[in-house]
Amino acid sequence: MFKTVLFPLNRSQETRQAVSIVIDIAQKYQAALYVLSVTEADATDSDRQASQDFISEIESYFVEVGISVKSQILEGKAAFVICDFADEINADLIVMGSRGMSLTDEHPDGSSVSQKVINLSPCPVLIVP
């Protein structure tokens, strides 16, 4: 059912909590797993390094349980980058945390990144509280 899973992440507790769900899905469906971190155009070098460090930390969880993972750090508006990347890799599912860092920051139009991803996604989205 799910051949390719995208796990957009940020440095939040919700991302950490979603790891076990992503592991279950990837193992059950033997899915290809992609992790994605999105930085804003004005991100500092330390923000970019923190994103890279966090991806490496999360990747180690997947490797420990035998799941192969591909990672990517892209720049831009999070919701749009996530959905574009999901489309590019033909994702069957996006799993993401509901809160923290940029995923729930309110935007001028009143919607969060997770809400925008739900509305724009080319595939089903699982939001983990």
C-alpha positions as a Markdown table, in Angstrom:
| # | Residue | x | y | z |
|---|---|---|---|---|
| 1 | Met | 0.0 | 0.0 | 0.0 |
| 2 | Phe | 2.7 | 2.5 | 1.0 |
| 3 | Lys | 5.8 | 2.0 | -1.2 |
| 4 | Thr | 7.4 | 5.4 | -0.6 |
| 5 | Val | 7.0 | 7.4 | 2.7 |
| 6 | Leu | 8.1 | 10.9 | 3.3 |
| 7 | Phe | 8.9 | 12.0 | 6.8 |
| 8 | Pro | 9.4 | 15.8 | 6.9 |
| 9 | Leu | 11.1 | 16.7 | 10.2 |
| 10 | Asn | 12.0 | 19.6 | 12.4 |
| 11 | Arg | 13.7 | 19.7 | 15.7 |
| 12 | Ser | 10.5 | 19.2 | 17.7 |
| 13 | Gln | 9.4 | 16.7 | 20.3 |
| 14 | Glu | 6.5 | 15.7 | 18.0 |
| 15 | Thr | 9.0 | 14.7 | 15.3 |
| 16 | Arg | 10.7 | 12.5 | 17.8 |
| 17 | Gln | 7.4 | 10.9 | 18.8 |
| 18 | Ala | 6.5 | 10.2 | 15.2 |
| 19 | Val | 9.7 | 8.2 | 14.6 |
| 20 | Ser | 8.2 | 5.0 | 16.1 |
| 21 | Ile | 5.1 | 5.3 | 13.8 |
| 22 | Val | 7.3 | 5.9 | 10.8 |
| 23 | Ile | 9.4 | 2.8 | 11.7 |
| 24 | Asp | 6.2 | 0.7 | 12.0 |
| 25 | Ile | 4.9 | 1.9 | 8.6 |
| 26 | Ala | 8.2 | 1.5 | 6.9 |
| 27 | Gln | 8.7 | -2.0 | 8.2 |
| 28 | Lys | 5.1 | -3.2 | 7.7 |
| 29 | Tyr | 5.0 | -2.1 | 4.1 |
| 30 | Gln | 8.8 | -2.4 | 3.3 |
| 31 | Ala | 8.6 | 1.2 | 2.1 |
| 32 | Ala | 11.3 | 3.4 | 0.8 |
| 33 | Leu | 11.8 | 6.1 | 3.4 |
| 34 | Tyr | 12.8 | 9.7 | 2.8 |
| 35 | Val | 13.5 | 12.2 | 5.6 |
| 36 | Leu | 13.3 | 15.9 | 4.7 |
| 37 | Ser | 14.3 | 19.0 | 6.5 |
| 38 | Val | 13.2 | 22.4 | 5.1 |
| 39 | Thr | 15.1 | 25.6 | 6.0 |
| 40 | Glu | 13.9 | 29.1 | 5.3 |
| 41 | Ala | 15.9 | 31.2 | 2.8 |
| 42 | Asp | 17.2 | 33.4 | 5.6 |
| 43 | Ala | 18.3 | 30.5 | 7.8 |
| 44 | Thr | 21.7 | 31.0 | 9.5 |
| 45 | Asp | 24.6 | 28.6 | 9.1 |
| 46 | Ser | 24.0 | 27.4 | 12.6 |
| 47 | Asp | 20.3 | 26.6 | 11.8 |
| 48 | Arg | 21.4 | 24.7 | 8.7 |
| 49 | Gln | 24.0 | 22.8 | 10.8 |
| 50 | Ala | 21.4 | 22.0 | 13.5 |
| 51 | Ser | 19.1 | 20.6 | 10.8 |
| 52 | Gln | 21.9 | 18.4 | 9.4 |
| 53 | Asp | 22.7 | 17.2 | 13.0 |
| 54 | Phe | 19.1 | 16.4 | 13.7 |
| 55 | Ile | 18.7 | 14.5 | 10.4 |
| 56 | Ser | 21.8 | 12.5 | 11.3 |
| 57 | Glu | 20.3 | 11.7 | 14.7 |
| 58 | Ile | 16.9 | 10.6 | 13.3 |
| 59 | Glu | 18.6 | 8.6 | 10.6 |
| 60 | Ser | 20.5 | 6.6 | 13.2 |
| 61 | Tyr | 17.2 | 5.5 | 14.8 |
| 62 | Phe | 16.1 | 4.0 | 11.4 |
| 63 | Val | 19.5 | 2.4 | 10.7 |
| 64 | Glu | 19.4 | 0.7 | 14.2 |
| 65 | Val | 16.2 | -1.1 | 13.2 |
| 66 | Gly | 17.4 | -2.0 | 9.7 |
| 67 | Ile | 15.5 | 0.6 | 7.7 |
| 68 | Ser | 17.3 | 2.3 | 4.8 |
| 69 | Val | 16.7 | 6.0 | 4.6 |
| 70 | Lys | 17.5 | 8.8 | 2.2 |
| 71 | Ser | 17.7 | 12.3 | 3.5 |
| 72 | Gln | 17.5 | 15.7 | 2.0 |
| 73 | Ile | 17.7 | 19.3 | 3.2 |
| 74 | Leu | 15.9 | 21.8 | 1.0 |
| 75 | Glu | 15.3 | 25.5 | 1.2 |
| 76 | Gly | 12.0 | 27.4 | 0.8 |
| 77 | Lys | 8.5 | 27.6 | 2.3 |
| 78 | Ala | 8.1 | 24.4 | 4.2 |
| 79 | Ala | 4.6 | 23.3 | 3.1 |
| 80 | Phe | 5.3 | 23.9 | -0.6 |
| 81 | Val | 8.7 | 22.3 | -0.5 |
| 82 | Ile | 7.3 | 19.2 | 1.3 |
| 83 | Cys | 4.5 | 18.8 | -1.2 |
| 84 | Asp | 6.8 | 19.4 | -4.2 |
| 85 | Phe | 9.3 | 16.9 | -2.9 |
| 86 | Ala | 6.5 | 14.3 | -2.1 |
| 87 | Asp | 5.4 | 14.7 | -5.7 |
| 88 | Glu | 9.0 | 14.4 | -7.0 |
| 89 | Ile | 9.6 | 11.1 | -5.2 |
| 90 | Asn | 6.0 | 9.8 | -5.9 |
| 91 | Ala | 5.4 | 9.5 | -2.1 |
| 92 | Asp | 2.4 | 7.3 | -1.1 |
| 93 | Leu | 2.3 | 8.8 | 2.4 |
| 94 | Ile | 3.6 | 11.8 | 4.3 |
| 95 | Val | 4.0 | 11.3 | 8.0 |
| 96 | Met | 4.7 | 14.5 | 10.1 |
| 97 | Gly | 4.3 | 15.9 | 13.6 |
| 98 | Ser | 1.5 | 18.2 | 14.3 |
| 99 | Arg | 3.4 | 20.8 | 16.3 |
| 100 | Gly | 6.7 | 22.4 | 17.0 |
| 101 | Met | 9.2 | 24.6 | 15.2 |
| 102 | Ser | 7.8 | 25.6 | 11.8 |
| 103 | Leu | 5.1 | 22.9 | 11.5 |
| 104 | Thr | 2.5 | 24.8 | 13.5 |
| 105 | Asp | 3.7 | 28.3 | 13.6 |
| 106 | Glu | 0.7 | 30.4 | 12.6 |
| 107 | His | 1.0 | 32.2 | 9.4 |
| 108 | Pro | -0.7 | 35.5 | 8.4 |
| 109 | Asp | -3.4 | 33.5 | 6.7 |
| 110 | Gly | -4.1 | 31.6 | 9.9 |
| 111 | Ser | -3.0 | 28.2 | 8.7 |
| 112 | Ser | -0.1 | 26.0 | 9.9 |
| 113 | Val | 2.4 | 24.2 | 7.8 |
| 114 | Ser | 0.8 | 20.9 | 8.6 |
| 115 | Gln | -2.6 | 22.3 | 7.6 |
| 116 | Lys | -1.1 | 23.6 | 4.3 |
| 117 | Val | 0.5 | 20.2 | 3.6 |
| 118 | Ile | -2.9 | 18.5 | 4.2 |
| 119 | Asn | -4.5 | 20.8 | 1.7 |
| 120 | Leu | -1.7 | 20.7 | -1.0 |
| 121 | Ser | -0.4 | 17.2 | -0.7 |
| 122 | Pro | -0.4 | 14.9 | -3.7 |
| 123 | Cys | -0.9 | 11.9 | -1.3 |
| 124 | Pro | -2.4 | 11.0 | 2.1 |
| 125 | Val | -0.9 | 12.7 | 5.1 |
| 126 | Leu | -0.7 | 11.3 | 8.6 |
| 127 | Ile | -0.4 | 13.9 | 11.3 |
| 128 | Val | 1.1 | 12.6 | 14.6 |
| 129 | Pro | 0.1 | 14.6 | 17.7 |
